[in-house]
Amino acid sequence: MEVDPTQKERIILALKKQGHVVGFLGDGVNDAPAMHAADASLCVQQAADVAREAADFVLLERHLDVVRRGIDEGRRTFANTLKYILTTTSANLGNMVSMAAASLFLPFLPLLAGQILLNNFLSDIPAVGLAGDSVDPELMDRPRRWNMRLIARFMVAFGLLSAVFDFLTFGALPSLPT
């Protein structure tokens, strides 16, 4: 059965509307509309010019193992990027809440702008290791999308928890021997 270019595009849009992440592999002029509609589109190097222009990825090797390795690496990258975002946003929120609250009670700024930047820079050094971190198998089993609610809930919960520990530290500082 032949499927015309419009039907291919409609199939992809229907799948996306149902919440699926859709990839499309095409090589001809008639595949371009579907390639534009897909979340990720691929073609081989020998494909028509229009298909190569529409593709997100052009495969230089002509076997599907390249696609599978690319999917695995993309999912690993996405999972590790999410780890970095969750860690960084929650830590930054906690630090800013702590500093804002402390500035209400102190006659001086708790941290200068340069000190805040230095703190962020120094906390990013260990975060670089997240790029090569291992990923749990359940995060690799299917494609994922950004979940802004998850990020916001995590940021607020752990950011406020971090601020609580900062306040405990502020409370312990006056009792330390000098």
LINLIN-V264103 format. One record per backbone hydrogen bond with DSSP energy under -0.5 kcal/mol. NH is the residue of the N-H (numbers start at 1). CO is the residue of the C=O. Records with the same first field share a line. If there is no record, write none. Layout:
# LINLIN-V264103
NH = CO / CO
This chain:
# LINLIN-V264103
8 = 4
9 = 5
10 = 6
11 = 7
12 = 8
13 = 9
14 = 10
15 = 11
16 = 12
17 = 13
18 = 14
19 = 16
20 = 15
22 = 20
24 = 40
26 = 24 / 42
31 = 28
32 = 29
35 = 31
36 = 32
37 = 33
38 = 34
39 = 22
40 = 22
42 = 24
43 = 57
45 = 59
47 = 44
48 = 27
52 = 48
53 = 49
54 = 50
55 = 51
56 = 41
57 = 41
59 = 43 / 57
63 = 61
66 = 63
68 = 64
69 = 65
70 = 66
71 = 67
72 = 68
73 = 69
74 = 70
75 = 71
76 = 72
77 = 73
78 = 74
79 = 75
80 = 76
81 = 77
82 = 78
83 = 79
84 = 80
85 = 81
86 = 82
87 = 83
88 = 84
89 = 85
90 = 86
91 = 87
92 = 88
93 = 89
94 = 90
95 = 91
96 = 92
97 = 93
98 = 94
99 = 95
100 = 96
101 = 97
102 = 98
103 = 99
104 = 100 / 101
105 = 101 / 102
106 = 102
116 = 112
117 = 113
118 = 114
119 = 115
120 = 116
121 = 117
122 = 118
123 = 119
124 = 120
125 = 121
126 = 122
127 = 123
128 = 124 / 125
129 = 126
130 = 127
131 = 128
132 = 129
133 = 130
139 = 136
140 = 137
141 = 137
148 = 146
151 = 147
152 = 148
153 = 149
154 = 150
155 = 151
156 = 152
157 = 153
158 = 154
159 = 155
160 = 156
161 = 157
162 = 158
163 = 159
164 = 160
165 = 161
166 = 162
167 = 163
168 = 164
169 = 165
170 = 166
171 = 167
172 = 168
173 = 169
174 = 170
175 = 172
176 = 173
